[in-house]
Amino acid sequence: MGAVFIWLPPTIWIIVTTHPVFDTAQRFALIGTAVLHLGYSLSLQSGYRAADLSIVYPVARGTGPVLSFIGAAIFLHETPSVTSMTGLLLVITGIVFITGLLHQGKQISARGLSWGIVTGTFIAAYTLNDGWAVKTFLIHPLIIDSVGNVFRAIVLSPSAFSNRTQLWSEVKQYYRPALMVSTFGTVGYVLVLFAMKVAPISHVAPAREVAMLIGTYFGARVLKEAVSVERVIGAMCIVGGVVALAF
């Protein structure tokens, strides 16, 4: 909801000043982004309720780039090179090392694994759809993101407002981090969409996972989390993978 209040006004300004024309195919792409981002949000929340974040999140973030890479080759006719495939594998390997997924062992539940894969599938689907929208139809990235935000607000608001007492309590307690997420979350994804306008989606999708590396850095510096050899190896793999994708 915060993203709607913050970003809908500039989105309306873009529409008013640029006068975009949305034909059937463009409308289909915008409907696709709305539905797929909602599916991603619901599946991720369901996964967190069913299993540990340390299982669901890395599986989702690893599955998403792989399926995006394959989908871009099949549906958007992007030609993968040996270097880009190597970069993808390095990024996925880095995610596995940083999250310690290999050490989860028997703790990896079937439900957590399944929800992670479902969430990763939604990530790949909205990545391909939104990349198609900005590349082929030249829809402004902020319009794409705002359509998804407004649709989720419409669909999810009735459930949130059903318990107003708890809602306002959470708003008072968490409004600062919520505003930060609403602001920078949109900025981050809009930048990804701009990147997909000029670069292959099969390169941009894995490169997004550099966020795992940044998260590890801040976890060590701000939260004083231990930096193991395994995490250092994972960080090096992600850096190497992103460099490979750049070439």
N, C-alpha and C positions, 0 to 999 in steps of 0.2 A: 504493500500500500504506500509506503514511504517513497518508493521509486516513482509511483504514479504522480504524487504531488510535486516531486522535485523535477521530473523530466517531461511530464506531459505538456507544460507550457512551452518549452523550447521546441518540442516536437510539433505542436500546433503552429508555431511561428514558421517552422521549416515548410510545412504543408501550405500555409497561406502564401509564403513568398516564392516558393518554387512551383506551385501548381502541378504536382505530380498527377499523372493519369494512371489509374489502376484498372487494367483490363482483366479478363477472366483468369489468365495464368498468374498474374501478379496477386490477385485476390486469393487464389489458391495457395500461393506461397505464404501469404500473410496468415491465412487460416492455419496452414501447416505449422508455422512457428508458434502460434498461440497454443495449439493443441499439444504439440511435442514438448514445449517448455513446461506446460502444466503436467504432462505425463512424467517428465523428468523430476519435477518437484515432488509429486506424490509418491513415485517409486523410491526416491531417495529417503523420504521421511518414513515410508513403510520399511525400508531396509534398516534404518537406524532403530526402529522399534523392534525389529526381529532379531538383530544381531549387533555385534560391536562395530563402532565406527571404524576401528582399525582393520576390519575385514571388508566391510561394504565399500568404503571410500576408495581404497587402493584398487580393488577389483573393478570398480566403476571407472576410475580414471585410467586404468590400463586397458580396459575393453573398449572405451570410447575412441581413443586414437587409432587403435587397430582397425575397428570397423569403419571409421571415417576414411582411413587410408585405402582400404579395400573398396569402399563405396565410391570414393572419388575416381578410382581407376575404372570401375564398372559403369557407373551412371554418368559421370562427367567427363569420361575419356581422358583423364590425366594419366600420363605415362610415368610409372614409377621407375626410378633409376636404382642402381645398386647402392649408390651413396645415400639416397633418401630412405631405402629399406634398412640400411645399416643404422641410420639415424633413428628411425622408428624403434628398432630393436634395442638400441642403447637407452632410449628414453624409458621404454617399458622395463628394461632391466634395472634402471636407476630407481624407478618407482617401487619395484619389488624389494630392493635393498634398503631404501630409505624407510619404508613402512614396516620392514621386518616380516613381510608376509610369509617368507619361507619358514620362519620359526613358529608360525601359528599352529602348524601341525594339526593335531586332532581337534584343536579349538575352532577350526574353520567349519562352521555349520553349513549344511546344505542350503538352509534358508538364506543365510547371509551371502553365500556364494551366488545363489540364484538372483537375489535382489540386486547384488552388485552387477551382475551381467545384464539384467533388465535395465538398470539405470544407465549402464554404459551404452546399451543399445539406443536409448533415448538421446544420449549425448551425441552419438554418431548421427542419428537421424536429424536432430535439429541443426547440427553442424553442416550437414550436406544441404538441407533445405535452405538454411539462411545463407550459406555460401552461394548457392544457386540464385537466390534472390538478389544478392548484391552484385554478383558477377554478370548474370544474364539480363536481369531486369533493371539493374542500377537503382534499386530502392535504397533510400538513405538508411544507413545502419541504425540511426536513432529511431526512425519510424518502425523498423523491425523490432527493436527491443521494446519500445513503448507498447506496441500491439500485444506482445506477450505479457507485459506487466499489467496492462488494463484487463486483459482476459482473465488472468489469474486472480486479480482483485475482485472481479465480478463473481467468479465461480467460488472463491474461498471465503469471501466476506460473510455470507450468511452463517457459515459454521463458526467463524470467529466471533460474530456479534451475538451468537446464541447464549454466550456466557459473558455478559458485559462487565461484570464485576472482576472476573479474572483477567479479561482483556485489558481493562484500564490499569489494573495493578501491574501487569507486565509492561504496558506502555510506559508507565512512570519509572519502572525499574530499568528498562532496557532501551529507552528511546535514543540514547546517545550512540551505542553500538549499532542500533537499527538504522539510524540516519547515515552512519559511516558506510554500512553495507549497501544501503539504498543508493548512495552517491557513487562510491568507488566500484561497486559491483557492476553498475551500468557502464561506467567509464571503461572498465576493463573489457567488458564484452563488446562494446562499440569499437574499441581499438582492434579487437580480434576481427570484427567484421570488416573494418577498413583494410586490415592486413589481407583478408581473403579476397578483396577486390583486386589486389596487385600480385598476389602470390598463390601458388597452388594450394588447394585446401588440404591435400595430402601432406603438405609441409607445415601448414599453420596449425592443424589439429594436434599433432604431437608436440609442437613447440609450445603450446599452451601449458604443457605440464611442467614448464620451468617454474610454475607457481609452487610445485612441490619442493623445489630447491629453495625458493625464497622462504617458504614456510619453515623449512628445516633451519635456515639461518636465524630467523627471528625466534624460533623455539629455543635455540641455543643462547642467543644474546639477551632476549627479553625474559623468557621463562626459565632460563638456566637449565635447560634440558641437557642431558649427557650427549656428547657427540661421539658415537662409536666409530670404529674402523669401518663397519658395514655402512653407516650413513655417509661417511666420507667417500667410499667407493661408489655408492649410489649417486651422490652429488656429482662426482666426476663423470659418471655414465650419462647423466642428464645433460651436463654441459657439453660433453662430446657429441651427444645425439643432436642437440640443437645446432651446434656448429656444422655438423654433417648436413643437416637439413638446410642450412643457410647456403650451402654450396650445391 
